[in-house]
Structures are given as structure tokens and as C-alpha cells.
């Protein structure tokens, strides 16, 4: 079973880098680097409108504040990070690859 959110596959969002996310007052603009249907890596941008029941903007800004406190706000850092039970960033090998191509967000 494949799960989707905002017409994005969750596996695509899991690889999202900070440079590809823009938080606006009314929602999130997300640019993917590659996807199952975009193997060339041209990228695809999509605006996800916030809703009162989701609170995407508030939650997104709160998560970025956590990443800032942890020193993990470089544009090439991933948006979604694993934390240890003590609330520290989980360390991954430098050889771990993520999609690097990206289309420019507005």
C-alpha cells in the first residue's frame, strides 16, 4: 500500500531537504527533487493549503524551531529527522545518500 499526502508519495516527502520547503502564512510550498514519476529529477513544486484541522503552518514552524535549536537548519539538511530517546539528532553515516537535485522554490 502506498500512502500519499497532498499528492506526494510519503517516500518522496521522507527525503525532503530544507531547501525545498517554504512555509507561508497560508500553507506550505514543497518542491520534490525526484519521484517515482520524475526519475530525471526535474522537480515538481506544489502548494499545500493549510486547514484548521491540520495546522500545517503552525506545526511546520514549530518543527523548524526544534531543528534550529538542534543546529540542523542547513539547506541540505533533511526536514524529517530521527531523534534519540534523549531528544538529540540521530547520527547517520556520511555515506547515506539523499536525492540532491531540486527545482527552485519561489
Residue pairs with C-beta under 8 A, 6 or more apart in sequence:
2 9
2 10
2 11
3 9
3 10
4 10
5 13
6 30
6 46
6 48
7 46
8 30
8 32
8 35
8 46
9 35
9 36
12 32
12 34
12 35
12 36
13 30
13 32
13 80
14 80
15 33
15 78
15 98
15 99
16 30
16 32
16 78
16 79
16 80
17 33
17 75
17 76
17 77
17 78
17 79
17 98
17 99
17 102
18 64
18 67
18 73
18 74
18 75
18 76
18 77
18 78
18 79
19 75
19 76
19 102
19 105
20 30
20 31
20 32
20 33
20 43
20 79
20 102
20 105
21 28
21 29
21 30
21 31
21 60
21 79
21 105
22 28
22 29
22 30
22 105
22 106
23 57
23 60
23 61
23 64
24 47
24 57
25 57
26 49
26 50
26 57
27 47
27 48
27 49
27 50
27 56
27 57
28 47
28 48
28 50
28 56
28 57
28 60
29 45
29 46
29 47
29 48
29 105
29 106
30 45
30 46
30 47
30 48
31 43
31 44
31 45
31 46
31 102
31 103
31 104
31 105
32 38
32 43
32 44
32 45
33 41
33 43
33 99
33 100
33 101
33 102
33 103
34 40
34 41
34 43
34 99
34 101
35 44
38 44
41 99
41 101
42 101
42 103
43 101
43 102
43 103
44 103
45 103
45 105
45 106
48 56
50 56
50 57
63 79
64 73
67 73
67 77
67 81
70 81
70 88
70 89
72 81
72 89
76 100
78 98
81 89
81 90
82 89
82 90
83 89
83 90
84 90
